[in-house]
């Protein structure tokens, strides 16, 4: 399976209601927790999920959705 990356700039543009400096701060936190990786490209840095943490990422998403929608 090919690695799917997204540029930091595109992430900021898609989440335009959130200031980019906050998005970058959260991306750094995710990087420190090893959930994401950065890849330098000609157009800046791209972001991709760390496949080695797939199960942990899935669990984190499931927990967040359960809290959001009140599932137990």
C-alpha positions, 0 to 999 in steps of 0.5 A: 500500500502506498504511503499517503501524505498531506502537506502541512499547508493543505491541512491548515487550509482545510481547517481554516477556522483554526489558526495554523499556529495551533494546528502546527502545535498539535502536529508537533505533539502527535509527532512526539507521541509518534502517531505521525511522521514528517517528510520533507518535500520540495513544497515543504513538509508532508505529514503521514500516519505512523503505520507502526502505531496503527492500532493505537491510532484506531483506539484513540479515534474510537475513544474520541468518537465514543466520548463525542457521541456518548457511546460506552 
